[in-house]
């Protein structure tokens, strides 16, 4: 089905317009829907700036309306087929609109502004780019990350704060800070804990207007710090020490003289190491290729090459995507979220309170370990890798004490799931985990495709395969599809 939105329809008649007065409303209200049924257009947002259609109308109102609609539909089909035309832009997803808008406007290219407005993404008014991202907070991390890898972003310090507050709403409540000041030295030292050089070297962090953010109130800096964590290390976005450490670095981006030792794991944005993290970003960007390491003397912003002028919007290919035979372990996202799934006897979420041996690990790591155990697959399985947060390095193997704790958590997960699935205690859950899935994972966005034959009423009734939406500990939107 094609949904056509017409911004303005202007007609100019050559001859007696009164004769065709009844043709126009019939064409718009009745005949155009019929004609569009035969038009094949790409999925997503198909934006056409203008369409000029010369039409020869018959005297009969019905015949004239049908001919008018047919010729508009034919002109639309020709326009969409003209790939590369300036007046036609196709976006597969709203995420692609946001990412293209931020990347293009950031380099001063607003030639597609008409398309951003036509999709309804770009609102009118001041701070429009920030408002556009803030009104889709579930897609904000993905759009910011994709665009930040390509060049500067068209956002002021106030705009960053607006986005940070909006994303914070969907990411859940931040940890209570009380009256304690920002303390970078309080960052945990666990091997899986916060590595500030990687966080502050994330493309989104590098695009912040550092001097302006440093002058914002402490509460706003913490909100921006949490946004950076949601983009760079989402599993730590509810960690008060992690937020405090990033906020402390944002508070004084250039005050630390070169060579001054900083608390372990903390670097200043003025340090050369601050920009080095851009050299190996985690995962492919939505738009364009990953950037190369900065050259000596280059600024953090200059180190990321902009999208070449005239390049089309890149959409990730759906071929050659990783496939898992244990796609059902992705339903553990619902168990880890601990909300939105309720059933008599299910009780609290199985990941709500973790054993002491696992308490210092990010939630994403624990969920990935449990998924590998329940699904009977290795740490390199695509589903396990996604649940781990798509790390650049291989997932670490648990120590013996952690492995014993994981066995207890896995048992707790099974006990939590059986009431949801209307099963008896001790019933095997292998059928739940064993399902083939294709995984399209990009920074901030993951689309999981299952076979239509794998639709299971028990899974649907339990709410396990409903779209999770934005998952805070992954910093990503997760969607399920059956085809």
C-alpha positions as CSV (number, residue, x, y, z in Angstrom):
1,X,0.0,0.0,0.0
2,X,1.3,3.5,-0.9
3,X,0.5,6.4,1.3
4,X,0.8,9.6,-0.7
5,X,1.0,12.9,1.2
6,X,0.5,16.0,-1.1
7,X,1.9,19.2,0.4
8,X,0.3,21.4,-2.2
9,X,-1.7,20.6,-5.4
10,X,-1.8,23.4,-7.9
11,X,-3.9,23.0,-11.1
12,X,-3.8,25.2,-14.2
13,X,-6.4,24.7,-16.9
14,X,-6.1,25.6,-20.5
15,X,-9.7,26.2,-21.5
16,X,-12.9,26.2,-19.6
17,X,-12.1,25.2,-16.0
18,X,-15.7,25.1,-15.0
19,X,-16.2,21.9,-17.1
20,X,-13.7,20.1,-15.0
21,X,-14.7,21.4,-11.5
22,X,-16.1,18.0,-10.5
23,X,-13.1,16.0,-11.8
24,X,-10.5,17.3,-9.3
25,X,-12.3,16.2,-6.1
26,X,-13.2,12.8,-7.6
27,X,-9.6,12.3,-8.7
28,X,-8.2,13.1,-5.3
29,X,-10.8,11.4,-3.1
30,X,-11.5,8.3,-5.2
31,X,-9.4,7.6,-8.3
32,X,-5.9,8.4,-7.0
33,X,-6.1,5.6,-4.5
34,X,-7.0,3.1,-7.2
35,X,-4.2,4.4,-9.5
36,X,-1.5,4.2,-6.8
37,X,-2.3,0.5,-6.1
38,X,-0.4,-0.3,-9.3
39,X,2.6,1.8,-8.4
40,X,5.6,0.0,-7.0
41,X,7.8,2.2,-4.8
42,X,10.6,1.4,-2.4
43,X,9.8,0.8,1.3
44,X,10.2,3.7,3.6
45,X,10.0,7.4,3.0
46,X,9.9,8.3,-0.7
47,X,10.2,12.1,-1.0
48,X,9.3,13.8,-4.3
49,X,9.9,17.6,-4.2
50,X,7.7,18.4,-7.1
51,X,5.7,16.6,-9.9
52,X,4.5,18.4,-13.0
53,X,1.9,16.3,-14.9
54,X,0.4,17.6,-18.1
55,X,-3.0,16.0,-18.6
56,X,-5.5,16.0,-21.4
57,X,-9.0,15.7,-19.9
58,X,-12.1,14.3,-21.6
59,X,-15.4,15.9,-21.3
60,X,-16.9,13.2,-19.0
61,X,-16.2,13.8,-15.3
62,X,-15.5,10.2,-14.4
63,X,-13.3,9.5,-17.4
64,X,-11.4,12.7,-16.8
65,X,-10.8,12.0,-13.1
66,X,-9.5,8.5,-13.9
67,X,-7.2,9.7,-16.6
68,X,-5.9,12.4,-14.3
69,X,-5.1,9.9,-11.5
70,X,-3.5,7.4,-13.9
71,X,-1.2,10.0,-15.3
72,X,-0.2,11.3,-11.8
73,X,0.6,7.7,-10.7
74,X,2.6,7.1,-13.9
75,X,4.6,10.3,-13.4
76,X,5.2,9.4,-9.8
77,X,6.5,5.9,-10.8
78,X,8.9,7.5,-13.4
79,X,10.2,10.0,-10.9
80,X,10.9,7.4,-8.2
81,X,12.7,5.2,-10.8
82,X,15.0,8.2,-11.7
83,X,17.6,7.3,-9.0
84,X,19.9,10.2,-8.3
85,X,17.5,12.9,-9.3
86,X,17.7,16.0,-7.0
87,X,14.0,16.1,-6.6
88,X,13.7,12.5,-5.3
89,X,15.1,11.2,-2.1
90,X,14.4,7.7,-0.6
91,X,15.0,6.9,3.0
92,X,14.4,3.3,4.1
93,X,13.9,4.3,7.7
94,X,13.3,7.3,9.9
95,X,16.7,6.7,11.3
96,X,18.2,7.3,7.9
97,X,16.4,10.6,7.7
98,X,17.8,11.7,11.1
99,X,21.4,10.6,10.3
100,X,21.4,12.2,6.9
101,X,19.9,15.4,8.3
102,X,22.6,15.7,11.0
103,X,25.5,14.7,8.7
104,X,24.5,17.0,5.9
105,X,23.5,20.0,7.9
106,X,26.6,19.6,10.0
107,X,28.7,20.3,6.9
108,X,26.4,23.1,5.8
109,X,24.5,21.2,3.2
110,X,20.8,21.8,3.4
111,X,19.8,20.9,-0.1
112,X,17.6,18.0,1.2
113,X,15.9,20.1,3.9
114,X,12.7,19.9,1.9
115,X,12.8,16.1,2.2
116,X,13.6,16.3,6.0
117,X,10.5,18.5,6.4
118,X,8.4,16.4,4.0
119,X,9.0,13.3,6.2
120,X,7.9,15.2,9.2
121,X,11.2,14.7,10.9
122,X,12.4,18.3,10.9
123,X,10.1,20.7,12.7
124,X,9.9,24.5,12.3
125,X,11.4,26.8,14.9
126,X,14.7,27.5,16.6
127,X,17.1,24.6,17.5
128,X,15.2,22.6,14.9
129,X,17.8,19.9,14.4
130,X,18.0,19.2,18.2
131,X,14.2,19.2,18.3
132,X,14.1,16.7,15.5
133,X,16.4,14.3,17.3
134,X,14.7,14.8,20.7
135,X,11.3,13.9,19.3
136,X,12.7,10.5,18.4
137,X,14.7,9.7,21.5
138,X,14.7,6.0,20.7
139,X,16.7,6.7,17.6
140,X,18.9,9.5,18.9
141,X,21.9,7.4,19.8
142,X,22.0,5.6,16.5
143,X,21.5,8.9,14.5
144,X,24.1,10.8,16.5
145,X,26.7,8.0,16.2
146,X,26.2,7.6,12.5
147,X,26.4,11.3,11.7
148,X,29.2,12.0,14.2
149,X,31.5,9.6,12.3
150,X,31.1,11.7,9.2
151,X,31.7,15.2,10.4
152,X,30.5,18.0,12.7
153,X,27.0,18.1,14.0
154,X,24.6,21.1,13.7
155,X,23.9,21.2,17.5
156,X,24.5,23.9,20.1
157,X,25.2,23.1,23.7
158,X,21.6,23.8,24.5
159,X,20.6,21.4,21.8
160,X,22.8,18.7,23.2
161,X,21.1,19.2,26.6
162,X,17.6,19.0,25.0
163,X,18.5,15.7,23.3
164,X,20.2,14.3,26.5
165,X,17.0,14.9,28.6
166,X,14.8,13.4,25.9
167,X,17.0,10.2,25.7
168,X,17.2,10.0,29.4
169,X,13.4,9.7,29.6
170,X,13.4,6.6,27.5
171,X,16.5,5.2,29.0
172,X,15.0,5.0,32.5
173,X,15.8,6.9,35.7
174,X,19.4,7.9,36.2
175,X,21.1,6.9,39.5
176,X,20.6,9.2,42.5
177,X,23.6,11.5,42.8
178,X,22.7,13.2,46.1
179,X,24.9,16.2,46.8
180,X,28.2,14.4,45.9
181,X,30.4,16.3,43.4
182,X,31.6,14.8,40.2
183,X,34.4,12.4,41.1
184,X,36.3,10.8,38.3
185,X,38.5,8.8,40.7
186,X,35.5,6.8,41.8
187,X,35.3,4.8,38.5
188,X,35.4,1.1,39.2
189,X,38.5,-0.7,38.1
190,X,36.9,-4.0,37.1
191,X,38.3,-5.2,33.7
192,X,34.8,-4.8,32.1
193,X,34.2,-1.4,33.7
194,X,34.4,2.0,32.2
195,X,37.4,2.8,30.0
196,X,37.2,6.5,29.7
197,X,39.6,6.9,26.8
198,X,37.3,4.8,24.7
199,X,34.2,6.6,25.9
200,X,35.6,10.1,25.4
201,X,37.1,9.0,22.1
202,X,33.7,7.9,20.8
203,X,32.6,10.0,17.8
204,X,29.6,11.5,19.7
205,X,31.9,12.7,22.5
206,X,34.3,14.2,20.0
207,X,31.5,16.3,18.4
208,X,30.4,17.9,21.6
209,X,31.1,21.7,21.9
210,X,33.4,21.1,24.8
211,X,33.9,24.7,26.0
212,X,30.2,25.4,25.9
213,X,29.2,22.1,27.7
214,X,31.8,22.9,30.4
215,X,29.9,26.1,31.2
216,X,26.5,24.4,31.6
217,X,25.1,23.6,35.0
218,X,26.2,20.4,36.7
219,X,22.9,18.7,36.2
220,X,22.9,19.4,32.5
221,X,26.5,18.1,32.2
222,X,25.5,14.9,33.9
223,X,22.6,14.5,31.4
224,X,25.0,15.0,28.5
225,X,27.5,12.6,30.2
226,X,24.8,10.0,30.4
227,X,23.9,10.5,26.7
228,X,27.6,9.9,25.8
229,X,27.6,6.7,27.8
230,X,24.4,5.5,26.1
231,X,26.2,5.9,22.8
232,X,29.6,4.6,23.8
233,X,29.1,2.3,26.8
234,X,25.3,1.9,27.3
235,X,25.5,-0.8,30.0
236,X,27.2,1.8,32.3
237,X,24.6,4.5,31.7
238,X,22.9,3.8,35.0
239,X,26.2,3.8,36.9
240,X,26.6,6.8,39.1
241,X,30.4,6.6,39.2
242,X,30.6,6.3,35.4
243,X,28.3,9.3,34.9
244,X,30.3,11.3,37.4
245,X,33.6,10.4,35.7
246,X,32.4,11.5,32.3
247,X,30.7,14.6,33.6
248,X,34.0,15.5,35.4
249,X,35.9,15.3,32.1
250,X,33.2,17.4,30.4
251,X,33.5,20.0,33.2
252,X,37.1,20.8,32.5
253,X,38.0,19.9,28.9
254,X,41.1,22.1,28.7
255,X,42.1,22.8,32.3
256,X,44.5,19.9,32.8
257,X,48.0,20.8,31.5
258,X,49.7,18.2,29.2
259,X,51.6,15.6,31.2
260,X,49.6,16.1,34.4
261,X,48.6,12.6,35.7
262,X,44.9,12.0,35.9
263,X,43.0,9.4,37.9
264,X,43.4,6.0,36.4
265,X,41.1,5.4,33.5
266,X,40.4,9.2,33.0
267,X,41.7,11.4,30.3
268,X,41.2,15.0,29.5
269,X,39.5,15.9,26.2
270,X,42.6,18.2,25.5
271,X,44.8,15.1,25.5
272,X,46.0,13.7,22.1
273,X,44.6,10.4,23.3
274,X,41.2,11.9,23.4
275,X,41.0,11.9,19.6
276,X,42.7,8.5,19.1
277,X,39.6,6.6,20.1
278,X,38.0,7.6,16.8
279,X,40.4,5.3,15.0
280,X,38.5,2.1,15.6
281,X,34.8,2.8,16.3
282,X,32.7,-0.1,17.2
283,X,30.8,-1.5,14.3
284,X,29.9,0.0,10.9
285,X,28.2,3.4,10.6
286,X,24.8,3.8,9.1
287,X,26.1,6.3,6.6
288,X,29.5,5.9,4.9
289,X,32.6,4.1,5.9
290,X,34.4,4.0,9.2
291,X,37.0,6.7,9.5
292,X,40.8,6.3,9.5
293,X,43.1,7.3,12.3
294,X,43.7,11.0,12.8
295,X,46.9,12.3,11.3
296,X,49.4,14.1,13.4
297,X,48.4,17.6,14.3
298,X,44.8,17.1,13.1
299,X,42.0,18.2,15.4
300,X,39.4,15.7,16.6
301,X,36.8,17.2,14.3
302,X,39.1,17.3,11.2
303,X,40.1,13.7,11.8
304,X,36.7,12.4,10.7
305,X,36.3,12.9,7.0
306,X,32.9,14.4,5.9
307,X,30.6,12.6,3.5
308,X,31.7,13.5,0.0
309,X,29.6,16.1,-1.7
310,X,26.8,14.4,-3.7
311,X,27.2,11.0,-2.1
312,X,23.8,9.2,-1.8
313,X,22.5,8.2,1.5
314,X,24.0,4.8,2.3
315,X,21.6,2.2,3.4
316,X,23.0,-1.0,5.0
317,X,22.7,-4.0,2.8
318,X,20.5,-6.8,3.9
319,X,22.6,-9.5,2.2
320,X,25.4,-11.4,3.8
321,X,24.1,-10.7,7.3
322,X,25.2,-13.0,10.2
323,X,22.8,-15.8,11.0
324,X,22.3,-17.6,14.3
325,X,20.6,-20.9,15.0
326,X,19.9,-19.7,18.6
327,X,17.9,-16.6,17.8
328,X,15.5,-17.3,20.7
329,X,18.1,-16.2,23.2
330,X,17.4,-12.6,22.0
331,X,14.1,-12.9,23.9
332,X,16.2,-12.6,27.0
333,X,16.1,-8.9,26.4
334,X,12.6,-8.9,27.9
335,X,13.8,-10.8,30.9
336,X,16.7,-8.3,31.4
337,X,14.4,-5.3,31.0
338,X,12.3,-6.7,33.9
339,X,9.2,-4.6,32.8
340,X,6.4,-4.9,30.3
341,X,6.1,-8.7,30.7
342,X,3.8,-9.9,33.5
343,X,2.3,-13.2,34.2
344,X,0.9,-15.0,37.3
345,X,3.8,-16.6,39.1
346,X,6.5,-15.0,37.0
347,X,7.8,-12.9,39.8
348,X,10.6,-10.3,39.6
349,X,13.0,-10.2,36.6
350,X,15.7,-12.8,36.8
351,X,18.5,-10.2,36.2
352,X,17.1,-7.8,38.8
353,X,19.5,-8.9,41.5
354,X,22.8,-10.6,40.5
355,X,25.1,-12.7,42.5
356,X,28.1,-10.9,44.1
357,X,30.5,-12.6,41.6
358,X,28.7,-10.9,38.7
359,X,27.8,-7.6,40.3
360,X,30.7,-5.7,38.7
361,X,30.1,-6.8,35.2
362,X,27.9,-4.8,32.8
363,X,24.4,-6.2,32.4
364,X,25.1,-6.8,28.7
365,X,28.0,-9.1,29.5
366,X,25.9,-11.1,32.0
367,X,23.0,-11.5,29.6
368,X,25.3,-12.6,26.8
369,X,27.0,-15.2,29.1
370,X,23.6,-16.6,30.1
371,X,22.4,-16.6,26.5
372,X,25.5,-18.6,25.4
373,X,24.8,-21.1,28.2
374,X,21.1,-21.5,27.6
375,X,21.4,-21.5,23.8
376,X,24.3,-23.9,23.7
377,X,26.4,-21.7,21.5
378,X,29.7,-20.0,21.8
379,X,30.6,-16.4,22.7
380,X,31.1,-15.7,19.0
381,X,27.5,-16.5,18.1
382,X,25.9,-13.4,16.4
383,X,23.0,-13.3,18.9
384,X,25.4,-13.5,21.9
385,X,27.6,-10.8,20.3
386,X,24.6,-8.5,20.0
387,X,23.5,-9.1,23.6
388,X,27.0,-8.3,24.7
389,X,26.7,-4.9,23.1
390,X,28.5,-5.7,19.9
391,X,31.9,-5.2,21.5
392,X,35.0,-4.7,19.3
393,X,36.9,-7.3,21.3
394,X,35.8,-10.9,21.9
395,X,33.6,-11.5,24.9
396,X,35.7,-12.5,27.9
397,X,35.2,-16.0,29.3
398,X,33.8,-16.1,32.9
399,X,36.1,-17.2,35.7
400,X,35.1,-20.4,37.6
401,X,33.3,-18.5,40.4
402,X,31.5,-16.4,37.8
403,X,30.6,-19.5,35.9
404,X,28.9,-21.0,39.0
405,X,27.0,-17.8,39.5
406,X,25.9,-17.8,35.9
407,X,24.5,-21.3,36.3
408,X,22.3,-20.0,39.1
409,X,21.1,-17.1,37.0
410,X,20.4,-19.3,34.1
411,X,18.2,-21.5,36.3
412,X,16.4,-18.4,37.6
413,X,15.8,-17.3,34.0
414,X,14.2,-20.7,33.1
415,X,12.0,-20.6,36.3
416,X,10.9,-17.1,35.3
417,X,10.0,-18.0,31.8
418,X,8.0,-21.2,32.3
419,X,5.0,-19.5,34.0
420,X,5.0,-16.9,31.2
421,X,4.9,-19.7,28.6
422,X,2.3,-21.7,30.5
423,X,4.7,-24.6,31.0
424,X,5.2,-26.9,33.9
425,X,8.2,-26.8,36.2
426,X,11.1,-28.7,34.6
427,X,9.7,-28.5,31.1
428,X,12.5,-28.2,28.5
429,X,13.0,-24.8,26.9
430,X,15.3,-25.9,24.1
431,X,12.5,-25.2,21.5
432,X,12.5,-21.6,22.6
433,X,16.2,-21.0,22.0
434,X,16.4,-23.0,18.7
435,X,15.2,-20.7,16.0
436,X,17.1,-19.3,13.0
437,X,17.5,-15.5,12.9
438,X,19.3,-13.1,10.6
439,X,20.8,-10.1,12.5
440,X,21.2,-6.7,11.0
441,X,23.1,-4.8,13.8
442,X,24.4,-1.3,13.5
443,X,25.3,1.2,16.1
444,X,22.1,2.1,17.9
445,X,19.9,-0.1,15.7
446,X,19.3,-3.9,15.5
447,X,16.7,-5.6,13.3
448,X,16.2,-9.4,13.9
449,X,14.5,-11.4,11.2
450,X,12.9,-14.7,12.0
451,X,11.2,-17.1,9.6
452,X,7.4,-16.8,9.4
453,X,7.1,-20.5,10.2
454,X,8.7,-19.9,13.6
455,X,5.8,-17.8,14.8
456,X,4.7,-19.4,18.1
457,X,1.5,-18.4,19.9
458,X,3.1,-19.2,23.3
459,X,6.0,-16.8,22.6
460,X,3.6,-14.1,21.4
461,X,1.2,-14.5,24.4
462,X,4.1,-14.1,26.7
463,X,5.1,-10.9,25.0
464,X,8.6,-12.2,24.4
465,X,8.8,-11.4,20.7
466,X,7.2,-7.9,20.9
467,X,9.6,-5.2,19.7
468,X,11.7,-4.2,22.7
469,X,12.2,-0.7,21.3
470,X,15.0,1.2,22.9
471,X,17.1,-1.0,25.2
472,X,19.1,1.1,27.5
473,X,21.8,-1.3,28.4
474,X,22.5,-1.9,24.6
475,X,22.0,1.8,23.7
476,X,20.1,0.5,20.8
477,X,16.6,0.1,19.3
478,X,15.8,-3.6,18.8
479,X,13.1,-4.7,16.4
480,X,11.8,-8.2,15.5
481,X,10.4,-9.2,12.1
482,X,8.9,-12.4,10.7
483,X,9.2,-13.0,7.0
